[in-house]
Amino acid sequence: MNILQRISKLISANVNHMLDAAEDPEVMVKQLIRDMEESIIELRRETVKAIGQQKQLEKKIEMTRGQAEVLEKKAAAALESGDEEFARQIITKKLELDNRVSALETEIETATALAEKMKENLDKLEDQVQTARRKKEELIRRKLAADAQMRTQNALKKSREAMGSISSSISDLDSIKALESYEGKILQMEAEAEASEELLKLESADKEKEIDLDKAMKDKSVEDALAQLKKKLAGKKKDS
């Protein structure tokens, strides 16, 4: 289970229900608090990484755009000097950088969404651990009261046995549900594997066509950009 799945499970946990079904609620709540505190530390570390990746992508985009601008100026200088072939080579590299910027912008959108989700989950998990801590204090108070009462009331023994029986029934029901859930996951994995195999066959059949199409589009982009630059330079000469 990865961190996001584990965090999601802890955030959505119904603390009161879990403790009501436990044989020893005090032990369970202490373990739950430990799990939450460890997850908070790990989630904070991963959140910092996600924000760092977001900042790094921003710098890459800025740097790549700067490189593209420099190449456009060099291509213009090459055309002015009469070296059209060299200008075409520079324009090709410039278009590759433009495509890189587009890809980085897509990456930063994903990284930003992930960082925001992690920060949101961190806030929720911190609220959840506070709930568990309050429940722990309540359980301690209740235990002290029960211990005092047990010295004078033997009837509590039957009550504990009844609660133990209810807890066992709930545990069995949870086991059946867990088994059904596991079986469903296996069926889902098998279906996804079959779908993946079919997609691979289709991708293999279309691979050569895609390569030819990409080359044609790339050549056209270079020629279009070169023509646009020529028009731009011709306009400057006319104005001057």
C-alpha positions as CSV (number, residue, x, y, z in Angstrom):
1,M,0.0,0.0,0.0
2,N,1.6,3.3,-1.0
3,I,1.5,6.4,1.2
4,L,-1.5,8.1,-0.4
5,Q,-3.6,4.9,0.0
6,R,-2.5,4.5,3.6
7,I,-3.2,8.2,4.4
8,S,-6.6,8.0,2.7
9,K,-7.5,5.0,4.9
10,L,-6.4,6.7,8.1
11,I,-8.3,9.9,7.2
12,S,-11.5,8.1,6.4
13,A,-11.3,5.9,9.5
14,N,-14.2,6.0,11.8
15,V,-12.3,6.1,15.1
16,N,-15.4,5.6,17.3
17,H,-16.6,2.6,15.3
18,M,-13.2,1.0,15.3
19,L,-12.8,1.4,19.1
20,D,-16.3,0.2,19.8
21,A,-15.5,-3.0,17.9
22,A,-12.1,-3.6,19.6
23,E,-11.5,-6.0,22.4
24,D,-9.1,-3.5,24.0
25,P,-10.0,0.0,22.8
26,E,-7.2,1.7,24.7
27,V,-4.5,-0.5,23.1
28,M,-6.0,0.1,19.6
29,V,-6.3,3.9,20.0
30,K,-2.6,4.0,21.1
31,Q,-1.6,2.0,18.0
32,L,-3.8,4.2,15.8
33,I,-2.2,7.3,17.1
34,R,1.3,5.9,16.5
35,D,0.3,5.0,12.9
36,M,-1.1,8.5,12.3
37,E,1.9,10.2,13.8
38,E,4.3,8.2,11.6
39,S,2.2,8.8,8.6
40,I,2.1,12.6,9.3
41,I,5.9,12.6,9.4
42,E,6.1,10.7,6.1
43,L,3.4,12.8,4.5
44,R,5.2,16.0,5.4
45,R,8.4,14.7,3.8
46,E,6.5,13.7,0.6
47,T,4.7,17.1,0.6
48,V,8.0,18.9,0.7
49,K,9.3,16.8,-2.2
50,A,6.2,17.5,-4.2
51,I,6.5,21.2,-3.7
52,G,10.2,21.0,-4.5
53,Q,9.4,19.2,-7.7
54,Q,6.9,21.9,-8.6
55,K,9.5,24.7,-8.0
56,Q,12.1,22.8,-10.1
57,L,9.7,22.5,-13.0
58,E,9.0,26.2,-12.9
59,K,12.7,26.9,-13.1
60,K,13.1,24.4,-16.0
61,I,10.2,26.1,-17.9
62,E,11.8,29.5,-17.4
63,M,15.2,28.3,-18.5
64,T,13.9,26.4,-21.6
65,R,11.9,29.5,-22.7
66,G,15.1,31.6,-22.4
67,Q,17.0,29.1,-24.6
68,A,14.3,29.1,-27.2
69,E,14.4,32.9,-27.4
70,V,18.2,32.8,-27.8
71,L,17.9,30.3,-30.7
72,E,15.3,32.5,-32.5
73,K,17.7,35.4,-32.4
74,K,20.5,33.3,-33.8
75,A,18.2,32.1,-36.6
76,A,17.3,35.6,-37.4
77,A,21.0,36.5,-37.5
78,A,21.7,33.6,-39.8
79,L,19.0,34.6,-42.3
80,E,20.3,38.2,-42.3
81,S,23.7,36.9,-43.2
82,G,22.3,34.8,-46.0
83,D,22.8,31.3,-44.4
84,E,19.3,29.9,-44.7
85,E,20.3,26.3,-44.1
86,F,21.9,27.2,-40.8
87,A,18.9,29.2,-39.9
88,R,16.7,26.1,-40.6
89,Q,18.8,24.0,-38.3
90,I,18.5,26.5,-35.5
91,I,14.8,26.8,-36.0
92,T,14.5,23.0,-35.7
93,K,16.2,23.1,-32.3
94,K,14.1,26.0,-31.2
95,L,10.8,24.1,-32.0
96,E,12.1,21.2,-30.0
97,L,12.5,23.5,-27.0
98,D,9.0,24.9,-27.6
99,N,7.7,21.3,-27.4
100,R,9.7,20.7,-24.3
101,V,8.1,23.8,-22.7
102,S,4.6,22.4,-23.5
103,A,5.5,19.1,-21.9
104,L,6.9,20.8,-18.8
105,E,3.7,22.8,-18.4
106,T,1.7,19.6,-18.4
107,E,4.0,18.1,-15.8
108,I,3.8,21.2,-13.5
109,E,0.0,21.0,-13.6
110,T,0.1,17.5,-12.3
111,A,2.8,18.3,-9.7
112,T,0.8,21.3,-8.5
113,A,-2.4,19.2,-8.1
114,L,-0.4,16.5,-6.2
115,A,1.2,19.0,-3.9
116,E,-2.2,20.6,-3.1
117,K,-3.8,17.2,-2.5
118,M,-0.9,16.3,-0.1
119,K,-1.3,19.5,1.9
120,E,-5.0,18.9,2.1
121,N,-4.5,15.3,3.3
122,L,-1.9,16.5,5.8
123,D,-4.5,18.9,7.4
124,K,-7.1,16.2,7.5
125,L,-4.8,13.7,9.1
126,E,-3.6,16.1,11.7
127,D,-7.3,16.7,12.6
128,Q,-7.9,13.0,12.7
129,V,-5.0,12.4,15.1
130,Q,-6.4,15.1,17.4
131,T,-9.7,13.2,17.4
132,A,-7.9,10.0,18.3
133,R,-6.0,11.7,21.1
134,R,-9.2,13.1,22.6
135,K,-10.7,9.6,22.4
136,K,-7.6,8.2,24.2
137,E,-8.1,10.6,27.1
138,E,-11.7,9.7,27.2
139,L,-10.9,6.0,27.3
140,I,-8.4,6.4,30.1
141,R,-11.0,8.3,32.2
142,R,-13.5,5.6,31.5
143,K,-11.1,2.8,32.4
144,L,-10.3,4.4,35.7
145,A,-14.0,4.7,36.5
146,A,-14.6,1.1,35.4
147,D,-11.8,-0.2,37.6
148,A,-13.2,1.6,40.6
149,Q,-16.7,0.3,39.9
150,M,-15.4,-3.2,39.3
151,R,-14.3,-3.5,42.9
152,T,-17.9,-3.2,44.0
153,Q,-19.9,-4.6,41.1
154,N,-19.3,-8.2,39.9
155,A,-22.0,-7.6,37.2
156,L,-19.4,-5.9,35.0
157,K,-17.8,-9.3,34.3
158,K,-20.9,-10.5,32.4
159,S,-20.9,-7.2,30.5
160,R,-17.3,-7.6,29.4
161,E,-18.1,-11.2,28.2
162,A,-21.0,-9.9,26.2
163,M,-19.0,-7.2,24.6
164,G,-16.3,-9.7,23.8
165,S,-18.8,-11.9,21.9
166,I,-20.1,-8.9,20.0
167,S,-16.5,-7.9,19.1
168,S,-15.8,-11.5,17.8
169,S,-18.9,-11.4,15.6
170,I,-17.9,-8.0,14.1
171,S,-14.3,-9.3,13.5
172,D,-15.7,-12.3,11.6
173,L,-17.9,-10.1,9.5
174,D,-14.9,-7.9,8.7
175,S,-12.9,-10.9,7.6
176,I,-15.6,-12.0,5.2
177,K,-15.8,-8.5,3.7
178,A,-12.0,-8.3,3.4
179,L,-12.0,-11.7,1.6
180,E,-14.7,-10.5,-0.8
181,S,-12.8,-7.3,-1.4
182,Y,-9.6,-9.1,-2.1
183,E,-11.3,-11.5,-4.6
184,G,-12.8,-8.4,-6.4
185,K,-9.3,-6.8,-6.7
186,I,-7.9,-10.0,-8.3
187,L,-10.7,-10.0,-10.9
188,Q,-10.0,-6.4,-11.6
189,M,-6.3,-7.0,-12.0
190,E,-7.0,-9.9,-14.5
191,A,-9.3,-7.7,-16.5
192,E,-6.7,-4.9,-16.6
193,A,-4.0,-7.3,-17.8
194,E,-6.1,-8.5,-20.7
195,A,-6.9,-4.9,-21.7
196,S,-3.3,-4.0,-21.5
197,E,-2.3,-6.9,-23.8
198,E,-4.8,-5.7,-26.4
199,L,-3.6,-2.1,-26.3
200,L,0.0,-3.3,-26.8
201,K,-1.0,-5.2,-29.9
202,L,-2.7,-2.1,-31.3
203,E,0.2,0.2,-30.4
204,S,2.7,-2.2,-32.1
205,A,0.6,-2.2,-35.4
206,D,0.4,1.6,-35.5
207,K,4.0,2.4,-34.4
208,E,5.6,2.7,-37.9
209,K,2.7,4.9,-39.2
210,E,3.1,7.2,-36.2
211,I,6.8,7.6,-36.8
212,D,6.2,8.6,-40.4
213,L,3.5,11.0,-39.4
214,D,5.6,12.6,-36.7
215,K,8.5,13.2,-39.1
216,A,6.2,14.8,-41.7
217,M,4.6,17.1,-39.0
218,K,8.0,18.0,-37.7
219,D,9.3,18.9,-41.2
220,K,6.2,21.0,-41.8
221,S,6.6,22.8,-38.5
222,V,10.2,23.7,-39.4
223,E,9.3,25.0,-42.8
224,D,6.3,27.0,-41.4
225,A,8.5,28.5,-38.7
226,L,11.2,29.4,-41.2
227,A,8.7,31.0,-43.5
228,Q,7.3,33.0,-40.6
229,L,10.8,34.2,-39.6
230,K,11.5,35.2,-43.2
231,K,8.3,37.2,-43.3
232,K,9.2,38.9,-40.0
233,L,12.7,39.8,-41.2
234,A,11.3,41.1,-44.5
235,G,8.9,43.3,-42.5
236,K,11.8,44.7,-40.5
237,K,13.8,45.5,-43.7
238,K,10.8,47.2,-45.2
239,D,10.2,49.4,-42.1
240,S,13.9,50.4,-42.0
